[in-house]
Structure formats: structure tokens, C-alpha cells
Amino acid sequence: MTVFWSILIAVLVFGFLIMIHEFGHYTVARWCGITIDEFSIGMGPKIYGKKSQKTGTLFSLRALPIGGYVSMVGEQEESDEEGSFGKKNVWQRIAVVVAGATMNLIIGFVIVFVIVCIAAASGKIATTTIADFQEGATSSQEGGLLLGDTVIKVGNVRVHTGEELTYEITNQGDKPIDLTVIRNGEKQVLEQVQFPTSVDSGITFGSYDFYVLALKDPGFFDLIKHSFWRSTSLIKMVWDSLYNLIVGKYGVAQLSGPVGVTAAVADTVANSNWNGMQILNYALNITSLISINLGVFNLIPFPALDGGRLFFLLIEAVTKKRIPADIEAKINFGGMMLLMALMFFVVCKDIVNLF
């Protein structure tokens, strides 16, 4: 039953975030006066559709919950129609292209803000000030870390929240790292601090061995600031994952899609003794990460993604010459085929791993 509900919730979450993404494209396109043929949630065969009498736009739901699209007149071909995508100036087209990812990033920030507010209500907004060390922990203390130290930088990365601090130690702490701290009002650099490590799926991660103080009596702007830094940390986490995949720190085995994510969530929930609030908090964290992941991933300058289309538009903005629509369409089609092949591979891998 847990797996069933996890799958159902995952489908709803992915569907909602895709709808938000496409709604961003749709809304800005409408503001710019672009004619929209279809607003689709999902890919593949259509299972439901309704055409707007006012705008002529077909709103459809398709069988495969792996994406969605907004089909605009003149988007993939030349068109002389007044409401054509190609007839709009380059900055309007850029606004339409980035609107989907922007909506995902905004929704991700809103969800993080809700998470921070929940944490504030229970007095659990984590700072970067060391409150205590875990029982038996000696590694970071041997490196010079003391109670009361406020960590402001891990390696070359500034940290502002407890979540950023623990993530950077997890990400960088597989080897000795420098910590910059504020101690007694003065900045100090602790060189080559070694943290405990753990190995998961053949990858070595750092492990923090301390507890941090909670922020006392946070005001509204404290909540906004904390939400902002937690959100930017999630964005960095996505880029770090892509970078580590490219340089080989993560292998193909670590790639995962909706099926793998759903299975991992179901397994975590099934093997925990969480109460309702803890499950809600976990679900919000996963949803915010997925939303921000969608936003960042779509801005990668790869054909067929929004980032690929943005790249062509930026070339046009600089050169004042538009790349022919048929050439752009062929490049995007090739990129789409590669993405579909990758998606098929990842889904198959995730399904095999279930058994």
C-alpha cells in the first residue's frame, strides 16, 4: 500500500510541477499576443482534450506523464500569422522560453519558505554555529573546530544556513577541507579539517559530526533570507550533481528518473517511524528539490530544452540575425531523440533495480 500511494503521489507531484512549468510558458505567450494551438500535460496519445471557444487553444491530457508542452504558432516553422511566435521581438521570445523554468524556481522557493516557516514554528531553523559534538566525535575537533564557532565558508563556498553547511561537508568532506569560522568576533581559517566519511553506492561522502544552534525568535525577513539561501543551495546541489556526473564522480548507476525517485521515497517512508508532520516535511523537501531541479535542468543549453532555445535566441540578440526555423527545428529534434533515449534507459534501469 505504501508503494501504491507513493507512486500515486509521485505522479501527481510530477504532473503538478510540469503543469506549472507549461503554465509559465502559456501565460507569458498569451501576454505577448502569441497564438497557442495546444497546452498539453503529458506526452504520447491524447486521452482527454477540450478546445477553448475563446482562444481556440486545445487543452489536453496525454497518456505518458513524462513531460508536457505548449505548442505555439510559428514556433517550429515559418509563419506569417500575426500571432506567430516568430513575429515577436527577440526579448519577448526569450521571456516566453525562460518563463517555464522561472515558474519552477519560484514554486520551489515558495515550498522552501513553507518548510522554513514550519521549522520556525518548532524552533528548528538551523544556523552554522556549533552547539555540540556528536558522541565519540573527534575528527573535526582535532582539526581545530570548537564549540561556539560560526562556520561561514566550507572550502571556497560561503554558507549561511545549517542545511548549506551540512550539504557542503557531505559534498566536499570526502577529503580534508579548509573551514573559515568566526571565533570571538574574529575570522579564522582552520586548514585541512578531516571529517568522518561514509560510502554509499561506491561513492565516498563526508559526514558532519556536530550539532548546530537553532535561530532564536526569527522575524519575517529572517525567514525570507533563510529561504533564499536554502533555495540557492538546492540550485547549487543540482549543478554539483551534473558536474560530478560529467567528471565521473557519479556513474551511470547513480542516474535516476521518476521511477527511481518514487521507489526511494517509498522505501524511506516504509522504513521510518515518522509521524504525519515529519512525512509532510519530507514530502515538501522532495517536491521543492524536484521543482528546482526541473527549473535548472531546463535551462541547460542543450537542444530541445528551454536552455537550448534560449541559446539560439541569445545568438540572435547579439548578431541581429535569426537562425532559420527549419534548421533550429532539426537540431531540436535531434536533441529530443537523445533525451528520449536517455529517459528510456534511465526508466528501464530504475525498473530493473526494483527487482
LINCORZI-V450359 format. One record per backbone hydrogen bond with DSSP energy under -1.0 kcal/mol. NH is the residue of the N-H (numbers start at 1). CO is the residue of the C=O. Records with the same first field share a line. If there is no record, write none. Layout:
BEGIN
NH=CO, CO
END
This chain:
BEGIN
5=1
6=2
7=3
8=4
9=5
10=6
11=7
12=8
13=9
14=10
15=11
16=12
17=13
18=14
19=15
20=16
21=17
22=18
23=19
24=20
25=21
26=22
27=23
28=24
29=25
30=26
31=27
32=28
33=30
34=29
35=83
37=71
38=71
39=58
40=69
41=60
42=67
43=64
47=61
48=61
50=59
52=57
56=52
58=37
59=50
60=39
61=48
62=41
63=45
64=43
66=64
69=40
71=38
73=35
75=72
84=81
85=73
88=85
93=89
94=90
95=91
96=92
97=93
98=94
102=98
103=99
104=100
105=101
106=102
107=103
108=104
109=105
110=106
111=107
112=108
113=109
114=110
115=111
116=112
117=113
118=114
119=115
120=116
121=117
122=118
123=120
124=119
127=213
130=149
131=211
132=211
134=209
137=134
142=138
143=139
144=141
145=140
148=130
149=146
150=182
151=128
152=180
153=180
154=157
155=178
157=154
159=152
162=126
165=161
166=162
167=163
168=164
169=165
170=166
171=167
172=168
173=169
175=172
177=193
179=190
180=153
181=188
182=150
183=186
186=183
188=181
190=179
193=177
198=205
200=203
203=200
205=198
206=170
207=196
211=132
213=129
215=125
223=219
224=220
225=221
226=222
227=223
228=224
229=225
230=226
231=227
232=228
233=229
234=230
235=231
236=232
237=233
238=234
239=235
240=236
241=237
242=238
243=239
244=240
245=241
246=242
247=243
249=244
250=244
254=251
255=252
261=257
262=258
263=259
264=260
265=261
266=262
267=263
268=264
269=265
270=266
271=267
272=269
279=275
280=276
281=277
282=278
283=279
284=280
285=281
286=282
287=283
288=284
289=285
290=286
291=287
292=288
293=289
294=290
295=291
296=292
297=293
298=294
299=296
300=297
302=300
305=302
307=298
309=305
310=306
311=307
312=308
313=309
314=310
315=311
316=312
317=313
318=314
319=315
320=316
328=324
329=325
330=326
331=327
332=328
333=329
334=330
335=331
336=332
337=333
338=334
339=335
340=336
341=337
342=338
343=339
344=340
345=341
346=342
347=343
348=344
349=345
350=346
351=347
352=348
353=349
354=351
355=352
END
